C-alpha cells in the first residue's frame, strides 16, 4: 500500500529575532547619614558576586565622587537590587536604562 499526499507542503522559514532585554544601571548616591560600613555591607549582601574589597571600594567612590554604579545588567534584576538597596536606607539615583 502506497501513501500519497496531494496537498502541497510548504516549509516556512522561522524568522527569529532576538529581542534585546532592556539593560539598566543601579547607582548609589552619597548622603550624610549612611556610613561606609553600612553601604559596603548592603552591597555585599544584595549584589550577586560582590566581594568585600569591591564593596568597600564602591562605598569610598560614593563618598569621594558623589555616586557610584554598583550594578549593570537586566532591567528586571536592576529593579530588584534597587528596591533592596532602598529598603536598607541607601540613597539611590533613579534607575538608568542603557
Secondary structure, DSSP 8 states (H G I E B T S, - for coil): ------S---------------EEEEEEE--SSS-HHHHHHHHHHHSTT--HHHHHHHHHHHHHHSEEEEEEEEHHHHHHHHHHHHHTT--B---EE-
